[in-house]
Amino acid sequence: MDKSRRTFLRVIFIGSGVLLAEKILTPLFSFFSDDSPAKANPKINSLNKTNFREFQITEDKKKLSIYDSSGEEILQIDKEV
């Protein structure tokens, strides 16, 4: 066999193994992390609130508002009823 072909096949095999291991292990690691959205408990009067790292999105029956980390409103979208 050609040495360059064997090296190429070895690299392809190792690379596919790493990708497969990443696909398998990533959900396991995210299962054990504390950043689960189920742990967040948004109890705000008739508001559906989602927190991101630098943005905060609030939604009520009439509008959807997006705020930055300082609390200033960036975008407001009115809902059609």
C-alpha positions in Angstrom: 0.0 0.0 0.0 1.0 3.6 -0.5 2.2 5.4 2.7 0.4 8.6 1.8 -2.8 6.8 1.3 -2.5 5.0 4.7 -1.7 8.3 6.4 -4.8 9.9 4.7 -7.1 7.1 5.8 -5.7 7.2 9.3 -6.4 11.0 9.6 -9.9 10.5 8.2 -10.6 7.7 10.7 -9.3 9.7 13.7 -11.2 12.8 12.6 -14.5 10.9 12.2 -13.9 9.3 15.6 -13.5 12.7 17.3 -16.6 14.0 15.6 -18.6 11.0 16.7 -17.3 11.3 20.3 -18.3 15.0 20.3 -21.8 14.2 19.2 -22.2 11.6 21.9 -20.5 13.4 24.8 -21.9 17.0 24.3 -25.5 16.1 25.4 -24.1 14.3 28.4 -22.0 17.3 29.5 -25.0 19.7 29.0 -27.1 17.4 31.1 -24.8 17.9 34.1 -24.3 21.7 33.7 -26.2 24.3 35.8 -27.2 26.5 32.9 -30.5 24.6 32.4 -33.4 26.8 31.4 -35.7 24.6 33.5 -34.1 25.9 36.7 -34.9 29.5 35.8 -38.3 30.4 37.4 -39.8 33.5 35.7 -42.8 34.4 37.9 -43.7 37.9 36.6 -47.3 39.1 36.3 -48.6 37.9 32.9 -45.1 38.3 31.3 -43.2 35.6 29.6 -39.5 36.5 30.3 -36.4 35.0 28.8 -32.9 35.9 30.0 -29.9 35.7 27.8 -26.3 36.7 28.7 -26.6 40.3 27.3 -30.2 40.6 26.3 -33.5 40.3 28.0 -36.7 39.5 26.2 -40.1 40.2 27.7 -43.4 39.3 26.1 -47.0 40.2 27.0 -50.3 40.1 25.1 -49.6 43.3 23.2 -45.9 43.6 22.5 -42.5 41.9 22.5 -39.6 44.0 23.9 -35.9 43.4 23.8 -33.6 45.1 26.4 -29.8 45.2 26.6 -27.8 44.5 29.7 -28.2 48.0 31.1 -32.0 47.8 30.9 -32.4 50.1 27.9 -35.1 49.0 25.5 -33.5 48.2 22.1 -36.5 46.9 20.1 -40.2 46.7 20.5 -42.5 44.6 18.3 -46.3 45.1 18.5 -48.4 42.0 18.1 -51.4 42.1 15.8 -54.7 41.0 17.5 
